Amino acid sequence: MSRTVGIAVTGATKRAMSTSGKTINAGELFVSSDLSKRYAQFRPKLPVEHVNTIVELLGRKPGVWVDVGCGPGTSTQQIVGHADTIVGVDISETQVEVARQTHQHPSLSFVQGTCDKLPAEDCSVDVITAVQAAHYFDLPAFFKEVDRVLKPGGVVGLVSINLPACLDSVTMDTARLCMFDLVNQYGSPNKVRLLFENYKNLVVPYPTRKDHMVDIFTTWTLDDYVDVCMTYSTIDRMIKRKGLTIKQGRDFYVQLLREGGMTELDSKSVYTWSHSCALVTASKPCRNG
């Protein structure tokens, strides 16, 4: 592990994550190395615009930046060069292992941990981020931990990347509606709704909240789109509950798209897709006296 400043690496057990409604065992998400590698390959990255916004709000180069729910490090890697020490934290051992193998830099390290017990000392961290993860957290416990480890004036940034919308095919955009249905069947709608709503209703305990939005544009074929969907925890749960192989799960999902109106022409064409990517930021107050 690379050197850290003010970071105490601790062991962590797999814990349940909950915002409201049904509790999800976080240890069951992204537990296979195959899924972690697909996640790293196909998930969209943290936009550099959001990284720059966080640094600008802090007003200086961060000394220590902790990225919670880092997965295979896809977005954590985007922070390299913007902070002296970067620590990615994830509850999944396989995600952390893939991150360590994939992303190596003197400023970068990855540890297994939970959102309610971060591997950091009191008031030792300049920035805390969570990309595509906060809607699964026990938010009161997470924010209590954020307040413990953030320095006064430090910034917390929560990023949501919404489901991709197809910009130039009405029938292909039914794919998004299909995913909504699957979330209701196999996912956790109360949690994912926060994501669908770009974190607008996610309550941040600091009064300095600011909302920022950028769009991510991608050119995908149908195969590309399905590859992305196969990384979603909802699809992973569907496959496990139905007892399917990855290929069978993929074929089942494509069949659902066809039933939703996707045509043969759609399946052979290339389209432009857009993800709305929201960033919610807030700064820990600098208390006097």
Buried (B, 14 or more C-beta within 10 A) or exposed (E): EEEBEBBEBEEBEBBEBBBEEEEBEBBBBBBEBEBBBBBBEBBBBBBEEBBEBBBEBBEEEBBBBBBBBBBBBBBBBBBBEBBBBBBBBBBBBBBBBBBBBBBEEEBBBBBBBBBBBBBBBEBBBBBBBBBBBBBBBBBEBBBEBBBBBBBEBBBBBBBBBBBBBBEEBEBBBBBBEBBBEBBEEBBBBEBBBBBBBBBEEBEBBBEBBBEBEBEBEBEBBBEBBBBBBBBBBBBBBBBEEEEBEBEEBBEBBBEBBEEBBBEEEBBEEEBBBBBBBBBBBBBBEEEEE
